[in-house]
Amino acid sequence: MYIVAIAWLYVTLLMAVTERNVVAGVMTFLAYGFLPLALLLWLLGGPRRRRRPAGGDGDSSGDSDASGHDRASPSSGSHGTANCSSGDD
């Protein structure tokens, strides 16, 4: 999806370059390119923002615990042993 956004910005940039003065070029780029594209990407990115965890730690997979080690699940074939050992038992 980003390749289409980059291509559209390129097209509007070329439209802006052909304007007669700088102010018209900037307004053309903003009105036809940047602002509508920013709104579109923001609206289409809504579901991704809702799925992101509220903590904002960057780990959206949820496969590790607070210490960063993988969690053991009964169906993972670990036979009751944990995937990480702390050494302070």
C-alpha positions as CSV (number, residue, x, y, z in Angstrom):
1,M,0.0,0.0,0.0
2,Y,2.9,2.3,0.7
3,I,4.2,2.0,-2.9
4,V,0.9,3.5,-4.1
5,A,1.2,6.3,-1.6
6,I,4.7,7.1,-2.7
7,A,3.7,7.0,-6.4
8,W,0.8,9.4,-5.7
9,L,3.1,11.8,-3.9
10,Y,5.4,11.7,-6.9
11,V,2.6,12.5,-9.3
12,T,1.4,15.4,-7.1
13,L,5.0,16.7,-6.8
14,L,5.3,16.8,-10.5
15,M,2.0,18.6,-10.7
16,A,3.3,21.1,-8.2
17,V,6.5,21.7,-10.1
18,T,4.5,22.8,-13.2
19,E,2.7,25.5,-11.4
20,R,3.5,29.1,-12.3
21,N,4.6,30.3,-8.8
22,V,5.9,28.7,-5.6
23,V,2.8,29.4,-3.5
24,A,0.5,27.7,-6.1
25,G,2.9,24.7,-6.2
26,V,2.9,24.3,-2.4
27,M,-0.8,24.6,-2.3
28,T,-1.2,22.1,-5.1
29,F,1.0,19.6,-3.4
30,L,-0.8,20.0,-0.1
31,A,-4.3,20.0,-1.5
32,Y,-4.0,17.2,-3.9
33,G,-1.2,15.1,-2.4
34,F,-0.1,15.3,1.2
35,L,-3.3,16.1,3.1
36,P,-5.7,13.7,1.3
37,L,-3.0,11.0,1.5
38,A,-2.4,11.6,5.2
39,L,-6.1,11.3,5.9
40,L,-6.4,8.1,3.8
41,L,-3.5,6.4,5.5
42,W,-4.7,7.5,8.9
43,L,-8.2,6.1,8.2
44,L,-6.9,2.8,6.8
45,G,-4.5,2.4,9.6
46,G,-7.2,2.5,12.2
47,P,-7.6,-1.3,12.6
48,R,-3.9,-1.7,13.0
49,R,-3.9,1.0,15.8
50,R,-6.7,-0.8,17.6
51,R,-4.9,-4.1,17.5
52,R,-1.7,-2.6,18.9
53,P,-1.3,-3.2,22.7
54,A,-1.9,-0.2,24.9
55,G,1.6,-0.5,26.5
56,G,3.3,0.5,23.3
57,D,6.3,-1.7,24.0
58,G,6.7,-2.7,20.3
59,D,6.2,-6.4,20.9
60,S,2.8,-7.1,19.4
61,S,3.2,-10.9,19.1
62,G,2.5,-11.6,22.8
63,D,4.7,-14.7,22.8
64,S,6.9,-13.7,25.7
65,D,6.4,-12.9,29.3
66,A,7.6,-9.8,31.2
67,S,11.2,-11.2,31.5
68,G,11.4,-11.6,27.7
69,H,11.4,-15.4,27.8
70,D,9.0,-17.5,25.8
71,R,6.0,-18.8,27.7
72,A,5.5,-22.6,27.9
73,S,2.2,-23.9,26.7
74,P,0.8,-27.4,27.5
75,S,0.4,-28.2,23.8
76,S,3.9,-27.1,22.8
77,G,5.4,-30.5,23.6
78,S,7.5,-29.3,26.5
79,H,6.1,-32.0,28.9
80,G,5.6,-29.7,31.8
81,T,9.0,-28.0,31.7
82,A,9.4,-24.3,31.3
83,N,11.2,-22.8,28.4
84,C,13.4,-20.6,30.5
85,S,15.1,-21.2,33.9
86,S,16.0,-18.5,36.2
87,G,18.7,-20.4,38.1
88,D,17.6,-19.1,41.5
89,D,15.5,-22.1,42.4
